[in-house]
Amino acid sequence: MTTASPKAPADASRPAPTDPLETRMKPIGYWLNRTDQALTSSMNALLAEYGLTRLAWQVLNVIADDPQATDTSVRTVLAANASPAELTAAITAVLTDHWATRPSPEHLALTDAGRARLALAGERVAAFRQASTAGITPEEYRTAVSVLERMTQNLTTGPEH
């Protein structure tokens, strides 16, 4: 007759989950990281045929949206998306590839080639966005974004920040 080995004792310092969702859902940080990784790798693969990365695509969009764009404004707008070094490299890349130019020191503007590249890739990005939100209603999408925005505000504002 064999005896079952005893179970390891529960960690007494951590109470057992009382919320049924906690026992079967991964935490939000897990899904934030996985989603960002999936978006980046998928976008990079999609944009590679256009000679772009997700970050370079974002840089071109910031420049397109701001007629007064500067290196500093691009870095500010995209600060949450990449490190300063990565942003500098992406700005350098769009300049080197002649998709952006400097009409004056520190200022950035799209070239005709940059506008054409953005428009061409934009068609594929629109299809990508639809595919990535398949099965998600517009209301669910708005709710998810709203919740994440509020969580970010909770963690970055207030007296302790």
N, C-alpha and C positions, 0 to 999 in steps of 0.2 A: 504494500500500500504506500503510495507516495503522498506526500503532503504538499499542499500548494505553498509556494514561497510567499512570505508576507509582503503586502504592498508597502511601498515606501511611504513613510508618514507624510501627510500633507504639510506644506510650508505654513507653519502657524503664523508667520509674520504677514502673510497675505491671505485675507479672508476669501473664502470660496465665493465665486461669482453668484450673485443673486439675480442678475438680469439674464434671462434666457438668451438674449441676443449676444451678450458678451461671450457666451460659451461657444458660439458657432460663427461669429463674424470676425474677420480680421480687422484690426484697428484702422482708422481713417488714414493715418500716416503711411501704412502699408500701401493702401490703394492710391494715395496721392503720388507716392514714389513710382509705383508700377505704371500708373497712367502717364506720368510725365516721361518715363523711360520708353513706353510704348509709342507715345506721340512723337518723341524725338527720333527714335529709330525708324519709325514708319515714314515720318516726314523727310528725314535724311535720304531714305531709299527712294521716295517719290521724287524728290527734288534733285537727286544726283544727275539725272539725265539733262537737267538744265544748268548744271554746274553750280548748284546752290546747296546749302545746308539749311536746316530750320532756322538757325540763328542768322545767317546771311539774308534769308527771306524776310525775317523780322526787321533786320536793319534796313533793307530796301523799303519795306512798308512804312517804317517810321520816317524815313527821308521823303517818301512820296506824300505822306500826310502832313508834313511840316515844311512849308517853303523857306523857313528860317532855320532849318535843321543844322545843328553843330555836332561835333563829336560828343560834347558834354550832354546835349539834349538826348542824343541817341542812347548814351550810357545811362542817363537818368530814367528814361522811359523803359529801358530793357534791364534795369538793375536786378530785378527779381529773376530774370531768365538766365543770367550767366555772370561770371566773374568779370571784373574790369579788364583783365588780360584777354579773356575770350572775346569780349566785346571789341576791344582794340583790334584783335586779329580779324574779326569779322568785318569791321570797318575797312581795314587795310585790304582785305580780300575783295570787297566790292569796288574799291578804288583801283586795285591792281587789274581786276577783270574788266575795267572800264564801264561798269554799270552805274557808277557814281563818279562825280568829279568835285573839285573844290573851286567854286566860283570866286571865293575869296578865302584867306587863311581861316582855318577852323570850320568853315561852312561847308555843307554837303548838299549836293543836288543830284538828282537822277540824270543820267545821260539818256539819249534816245534809245540806246541799246538796253539800258537798265529798265526803262519804261516798257519796252517790248518784252524783255525777259520776265518782268513782273506780271504782265498781262497773260503771257503764254503759260507760265507756271500757275497763275491764278485759276485757270480753268480746271486744272488737275487738283488743286488744293480745295476748290469748292466741292468737287466730287468726293475727295477724301473726307472732308468735314461731314458730308451727308452719310458716308459709310461709317464713320466713327461714332455717329450718334444714332445709328439704326436701332430701332426698338425703344428709343427714349423720346418721350413726348416733349414738345416745347416747354410745357409747364414743369416737367421733371428736370429738364436742363436748367431752366431759370432757378428752380428751387436749389439744385446742387450748387450752382454758382453763387447764389445768395448765401447759402449756409457757409460755404468756404470763405466768402468775403467777410462774413460776420466773425467766423473763427479767427481769421487773420487780424481783424480789428481788435478782438478780445485779447489776442496775444501780443499786439504791438502798440497798443495805446493804454493810457492809464498811468497812475502815479508810479508804478513799479518799472515803467519803461522809459 
